Amino acid sequence: MTVIDAVPARALAVYAHPDDPEVSCAGTLARWAAAGAEVHLTICNAGDKGTHDAGADAVELAATRAAEAQAAATVMSLAGHDILGYPDGEIENDVGLRSRLVQAIRALRPEVVIAPDPTAVFFGDSYVNHHDHRAVGWAVLDACAPMAASPLYFPATGPAHQVTTVLLSGTLAPDAWVDIGPSLEAKIEALRCHASQLGEGAELVPEVVTARAEEAGLLAGVAYAEGFRRLTLRR
């Protein structure tokens, strides 16, 4: 059991859909930002298929979700956020995506990168981890180890940069946790910004978020936590 107390000077979170970081690590991002860290977010997908309404307009939905992501970024006090705009379900861990992620890492030069754990596929017997989550997770790992740190990969994207820590969320093997007691309310409010995804469940957000944070907190020995699989990268 490891509780991460250190606050990085700079951190970058990379996720697939506009609400993924709020579900996965908003408490961590908000806590670090409040402590003075420069925290950035890259969202890879447009969120254009995130509805059960067959008559929805995909372009309008993407615009709505971009606005929700902006509102959530403000709640978390992020230094910046970017949406790459890949259509939902069509993103792949290919050269184009890896190049864009290496460019972001080299430009922002984070100590810590947070991303979804691509090895987590089956959650119980009722949920299969989304293709986009897995593709983005693998692309982030490839971008961090070794591409961003190796100057001959994508040299036009800027000087090489070694990420020192990768935290993988949504993992089946958490081994490090962040105490989000001070930022639990920010996590709740950030998730509430994604009204298009909540529907009638909006009123349950505080209850669900608190319960999940309590479950992670039991493992960490604190009241509320977010759990990660931690990788420490070296040259």
N, C-alpha and C positions, 0 to 999 in steps of 0.2 A: 504493500500500500504506500503510495506516494502522493502527497498533496503538494501541488505546485504553488509555491508562495512567491517566487520571483516574477516580476513584471518586466516583459521585454521592452526595449526601447521602441522597436517597430515590429508589427505583426501583420500578416496577410492571411485572410481566410478565403478559400476558393470552394465554391459550391455550385451545384447544377441549377436549381430553380430559385426563384426570388424569395421563397419562404424557408428554404432549407437551413440557412445559417441561424435563423431565429429559433427553429426547432432544436438545432444541434448544439449551438455554442453561443447564443446571444448573451447569456450571463457572463461568460468568460470575456467576450469582446467588450461588453459594457464595463465590466470591472476593470479591465486593463486600461480602457480609454479614460475612465474616471481617475485612474492612478497616474495618468500622464503619458501613457503609451500612444504612439502614432499607429492607429489601427486602420487597415484598409480591407476592402472586400471586393472580390471579383465573382460575379455571377455569370455562369457560362451560357445558360439557356434563357430563352425569352419568356418562358412560362405560358406560351400561346396555346397549349392544349390542356391546361389545368382546370377543366370543368367537365361536368357530366351533361351539360346542356348541348345537345346536338345542333341547335340553332345559333349558338354563340359565334360571334365574329372573332376570329383568331387575332387579327391585328388590333382590334379594340381591347381584347383581353390582355394582350402583351403590354399595351399602353397602360392599362389599369394596374397591372402587376408591377410595372416599372415605377409608377407613382407610389404604390404601396412599399416597394423596396426603398425608395427615397425617404419616405416617412419613417420607416423602421431604422434606417441608417442614422437619421437625426436623433431618434430616441436613444440609440446606442452610442451617440457622440463619435461616430466614425470620422476619421480624417478624410476619407474618400471612398467611393464605391463605383464600380464599373460593371456594365452588363454587356457581355459579348454578343448576345442575341442569336445563338444557335437555336434552330427550331427544336422543340421538345421531341425526344425520341430519335433525333438524327445526329446527335453528337457522337464522335468517335475519338478514341485516343490515337490520333494521327499526327503527322508532321505539322500540319497547320495549327492544331490546338496546342501541341507541345511548344511550338515556337512562340505563340502568344503568351503562354504561361511563363516561359523563360524570360521573355521580354518584361513582363510585369514584375517578376522576381528581381531581375537585374535593375530595373528602374526604381523599385521601392526599397530593395535591400533589407528585407525583414530578417530578424533573428529566428522567428517562429512562423511556420506556416501551418494552418489548420485546414483539414479537408476530410471528406467522407472516407471511411475504411472500405476499399473496394473488395476486400476478401470476405466481407460480411454479406452473404447472399440470402440465406433463409433465416427469417425471424419466426421461430415457432413453426406452426404448420398452416399459417394463414397469410403470411406476407412474404413476398419475394422482393428483394431490394431492387429499386428502379434501375433500368439500364443506364440512364444518364448519370445517376449517382456513381455507379461502378466505373463508367468510362472516365468521368472527371477525376475520381479518386486515383485511378491508375495513371492518368496523364499528369496529375500533380506529383505523384511519386517519381515518375520518370523525369519531370522537369527539375525536381529538387535533387535527385540522385541518379545520375551525376550531372545532368545537362547544364543547369544554371551555373554550376561551379567550374565547369570545364570550358575554357575559352574558345575551343575550336567548334563547339556546338553553336550554331546560329550566331556567328560573330557579329553580325550586323545589329543584334539586339542589345549590345552594350557590354561593358566590362563584366567579367565573371563575378559571381557572388555565391558564397557558401552559406546556405541555410543551415543553422546548427540544430534545430529541433523541428520535427514534424509531429503534430498531434492529430490523430485520426479519430473522428467522432463516429457515432453509430456503430461502434465496434462490439464484437462478441467477446473480446478479450481486453477489457480496460485494465490498465495498470497505473494510471495517473489521473488525478482529479484536481479540479479547480473549485475552491470554495466560492459559491456564488450567492452566499447569504446577503452581502451588501448590494447585489445587483439583480436579485430575483424579481423585483418589481419592474425593473427595466426590461428584463426578458419577457415578462408578461405583456407589458405595453408594446414592445416591439412586435411580438407575435400578433397582437390585436390589430396591428396596422394592416395585416393581410386579410382584410374582410372578405375578399372574393373567394378565399379558400376555407373560410370558417363556417359560413352559412348559419344554420340554426345552432351550431355548436359554439358560437362566439362566447356565450355566457359561461361555458364550461372551461374556458382557457385558464383562468386562475387556478381552478381546482386541479386540472390535468397537469399543468406545468409544475405546480407545487408538489404534487404527488410524485412525479418523475424525479424532481430534484431531491426530494426526500429519500427516494430509493437509492439514488447515487450517493447521497450523503451518508447513508448507513455504511456503505462500502468504504467511504473516505474518512469516516469518523467526525463528520461535521453535520450541521443541520441540513444544508442544501449544497448540492454539487453538480457539476457536469463531468462525465468520465471520458477518458481518451486512451487510446493506445499510443504510447510515446516512442518515437524513434529519435536517437541522437546520432547525427551525421558527422562524419569526420572526413577530411581529405584523404 
